[in-house]
């Protein structure tokens, strides 16, 4: 009997070692355990403290004005469906613009918007109209409270997509329509089109709106999804299973990028004529990722979490700094391309949270050489200007990439 018990213990130990080596250890490394923060590009920074807790920012390329989906650092941690925080929906989130050429911050007023259940911001896209360059469509994720007094901890948020329109320089957003559909279950981010009627979106937890196990599912299974909607034709899932879907961005050539938080990678899709998506590549990026943007030169910029645990701590206490990273991804045209390194993945910005804390979104204005960084519960918009992000005058650090 003692011999059999010893054999069982040895087998259990072997299984535990295998699980640690192949699953737990890589997960801990990816999420930032034992990772040292190496400051990159975080000097000569300026901030805009009037703008706080802005989960997503989008650059309007023609004017250089930044649009932001914001809340307050105090209210934000109480209502974040993506991490299961359903304490209180304050209904006071808003959209603002920041003009870096003048320093002006404008909080946009909603027009013709039934705000009975309020606006709880998350993902956003800003798209010039196909028919009028002065007209802009603004697509927004809205995590509404559930109807009939239902407990959101049980049923989750009643999330929808709101479509607004505005004009260049306007201080108001006119509501166009609310898009509701069962496939819009746990929306995180979205990309809109210039018709003002169609968009792709990510579900960060698929159809799992609540539940303690959904985070574990997201780490080890592909419960996320990507959907497509047209206001006149309805919605459908075009990528029914994807690992930890988060931010989404599009390039000019019908390429669509989707970031993975738990997977620490960017999935590359090609849009088809029937609006389906075909996976063409996966780009590892070393750290958990959030929102993405594409600059005027076609480079992909991604907000990352060098220490993901610090981000969760920030949600509990907004005074705790959370390290930030901005990753730049381009097609590799250097010698490494010959050896199969299709993409060049670089660390463009990193900070221990002192300057830029808990950042979930980053955008680079390639025309004006300006980098913008903000975050879900961040205390201010961080704006870096003339930091040498272009034409070889950069501080970038290459990251290991294998394909």
N, C-alpha and C positions, 0 to 999 in steps of 0.2 A: 504493500500500500504506500509506504513512504516513497518508494521508487516511482510509482505512478504519479503521486502528487508532485514530486520534483519535476517529472517530465511535463506535466501540465503547466507548472509555474514557468519553466523554461520556454514553453511554447507561447504562453501569454506575454512573457517578456519580449520574445522575438517579434510578436505581433505589435506590441507597444512601440518597440524601437523602429519597426518598419513604418508604422503610422506617423511617428514623429519625423522620421527622415524624409518621407515622401510627401507628406501632407502638412503637418503642423509647422515644421521648421521653415519650409519655403513661404508659408503663409505669414509667419512671424517676421521674416526678413522683408517681405513685400510691404507689410504694414508698418515698418519702420523701427521695429525692435533692433537695438544695437546699431542703428544708422546714425552717423554723425551729420549734423547740419553744417554745410559748407557755404558761407555767404557768397552769392554770385549776383552781380548787377544791382545790388541794393543800396548804392550810395546816391547822394544828391536827390533824394526822393522828396516829393511834396504830397500832401494829403488834403482831402476835402472832407472835413469832419461833419459838414451838414448832411452828407449822404452816408447813412449807416445801414448795416444789415441788408445789403443788396445782393441777393443770391445770383443774379444774372445781369450782365451788362452786354450791350450790343453797340458796336460802332456804326454810325451812319456815315458811310465812306465819303459821300459827296461833300458834306459839310464839316466832318471831323467831330460832330456832336455825338456824345455818348448817351444812350438810353439805358436806364437802370430799373430793375424790378426790386423794390425795397420794402423794408418793414422797420422795426426798431430792435435793437439788441435785447431789450427786455421782453418784448412780446414774442420774438421769433422762436426761442427755445420751447415755448408753451404750445406751439402748433406747427409741427413738422411731420406730416403724414409719412414722409419717406423714412423716418427713423422711429416711427410709432409714438410720436409725442402728440397727444390729443388733450392736453390739459385745458386749453382755452383758445378759442379763435377770436381775436380782438377785432377782426374785420377792418382794420385800419391800414392795410398795406397800400402801396401806391406805386406809380410809375413817375420817374423824374428824368430830366435831361441835365447834362453838364456840358457846357461849352468851354473847352480848355483855352480857347483864344481870348476869352473875356473873363473866365472864372465864374460865370453865371450859372447858378443852379435854379432850375424851374421844376416845381412840383405840378404835374399835369392834372387837370380837372377832368373827371369822368362826365360825359354827357350821355343822356338817354340810357343810363345803365341802372337796372333794377338791383340795388345793392342791399336788399333785405337780408341776405345771408353773407353779404360783404365780399371782399376781395382778399384772398390769401395767396400771395405771390409765390412763384417758383420759376419755372422756365419761361423764356421769352424769345421772340424773334422780331426784327424790325426790317421791313421789306418795302422798297420803293414800288409804287404801282406801275404796272405794265403800260398803262395808258396816260399817266400824268406824273412826270418826274417830281413834281412838288407834293404829290400825295403819297402818304406812307401808311402801310398796313402794319399794325402791331398785334402780334399773336401772343397770347398769354395763358399760361396754366393758372387755373384758379381752384384751389383746394377748399371748396365750400363746406360749411357744416352740414351734416345730414338733416334731412327733413323730419318733421313730426317729433322733434325732440329725442330722436334715437341716440343712443350712446355711441359716440364715434370710436370708443375703445373696442366696441364689439363690431360695428358695421363699417368703420373707417370713414374717410372723408367722401363727400359727394363731389368728386373732382370733375371739372369740365375744362373746355378750351374756350376762351373768349377772344373774339376778333374785334379790333377797334380800327379806326382810321383817323389820321391826323394830317396836318400839312407842315411843311418845313417851317420852323420858327413858331409854330402854334403852341399855346399853353393848355390845350384841351385835347381829349381823346373822345371821339364820338363812337359809341358802341354800335357795332354792325350786327353781330349775332353771337349766341351762345351755342356751342356744339356739345351735345350730350350723346353718349353712346356707351353701351356696356363694355366695349373693348377699350375705352378710355378709363382704365381701372386705377392705375397708380402712376399717372403721368409725371414725368420729371422735367423733360425739356422737349423742345419742338423746333422745327424749321418750317417757315411759311413760304408761300409762293406769291408772285406779284399779281395774281388774279384776285387776291383777297378772299379766296374760297377754299384753298387746298393746303394741306400741311402733313408732314410726318411728325410723329411723336414717339418718345420712349416711355415704356412702363418699367419703372425701376424694380418692381417686385411682381411683375406679371399680374395675375388676378388675385394675388394674396394681399388684401388691404390691411389686415391686422394679423396678429399672432406672434408669439414669442419665437417660433421656429423659423419664421420666414427669413430672418437674417442669416441663419445657418444654411438654409436652402440656397440663399443667394451666393454664399461662399463656395458651395460644393456642387450646385446644380444650376442649370440654365433656366431659371424661372422668369427672367426678364423678357421683354418683347418690344417690337417696333411696329407701330401701326400707321396707316395712311387714311386720311379723311378728305372728303370733298363735301361741302355743305349741301350740294344738290344730289349727291349720289351715295352718301353714307360712308361708313368706316369699315375697315377690315384690318386684320393683322397681316403684315407682309413679312415679318420675321417673328414667327410664333415663339421661338425659344432662342434666347441669347443670354450670355453670362453677365449679370449685374449691369444692365443697361443704365446709362446715366446721360451725359451730354450728347448732343447731336449737332452736326454742322454740315453744310453743303459747299462744294466748290462749283466753279462755273461750268465744269465739264460733266455734270450729272453724277459726280462722285459724292457719296454721302459717308460721313464718318460717325461712328458711334463709340463713345468711351465706356470703359468698364471700370467700376470702382474696385470690386473684389478681384477682378481679373488683371488689373494693372496693364491694360492694353487697349489699342484702338482697332476696331473692326472697320474694314474698308468695303463699301458696297458700291455697285453700279446700278443706277436707276434704269429700269426698263420701260418700254413704251406703255405697258399696261400698269405701270406704277409699282410693280413688284421690285424687289431688291435682290441682287445676286452678290454673295460674298466673294470678294476677289483677293483679300489679304487680311492679315492680322499683324499689327505692329506692337511689339512689347515696349513698355515705357517705364519699367522699373518700380513705379509707385502707383498707388490707387489714384484714379483720375476722376475728374468731375466734368465741368463744362469745356467746350471747345469753340474755337473760332478760326476762320480762314482769312488771312490778310490779303491785300491787293496783289501781292506777288504770288499768291497760291500757297504760302506756308501755313501749316496747321499749328495753332497755339492751344495748349491744354493746361488747365489748372490741375495741380497734383498735390497730394498730401504726403510729405516725407515721413510724417509720424501720424498715422490715422487715429491712434488712441487719443492724441492731444486734441484732435477735432471733436471727438465725443466729450472730452472733458470741457471744452469750450462751450458746448451746448448746455452743460450743467452750470458753468460759471463763466460768464462772458469776459471776466478779467484775466482768465488764464490764456497766455499766448499760445497760439497753435502755428507751428512752422508751415511755410508756404513754398511751393515750387511752381515755376512756369516752364513748360517744356515746349520746345520748337521742333517740329517735324517737317522735313523736306525730302524730296526725292534726291537720292544720293548721286551726284555727278562726279564724285571724286574717285580715287583709285580703288576704294573699297567696293565700289559697284561691281568691279570685275570678279570679286570673290563672293558675290551673292548678297552684299549688304545693300538692299534696294532702297532703304530709307536712312536718312541721317537724323538721328535723335539726339537733341542737345538740351542741356540744362541752361536756360536763358536767364533765370532768376531763382534765387533761393534765399530765404530769410528765416530766422529762428522764431518769428512771430512778433518781434519787437516793432518792426516797421509795417509789415503786412501780415495780419493774423487771420488764420482760418479762411484763406481765400478759396473760393469755389468757381471763380470766373476770371478770365483774362482775355484781353483783346489788344492787338497791336495795329496801330495806324502806320502802315508802311509809307504812305505818302508824306506824312508829317513827322515820322520817327518818334512816335509816342506809344508807350505801353501803359495799359490801364489794368488794375488788379482790384478785385473786391471779393466779398465773401458773405455767406449766409448770415453770420452774426458778427461780421467785422465792424470795428468802430469807425472806419472811414474808407472812402475811396482813395487808393494809392495811385498816384499818377507819376510816371517816370518819363522825363522828356530829354531828348538829346543824350541818351545813354550809350550811343554807339551800337545800336542793335542792327545796323545795316552795313553792307558792303565791307565786311572784314574788320570793322572797328569794334568788334564785340568782345564780350567776356565769356562767351559760351564754353561750356564744358561738355565734351561728347560723352554720351552714355552708351553702355554696352548694348549692342543690338545684334541679334542673330535671327536668321530667317531660314 
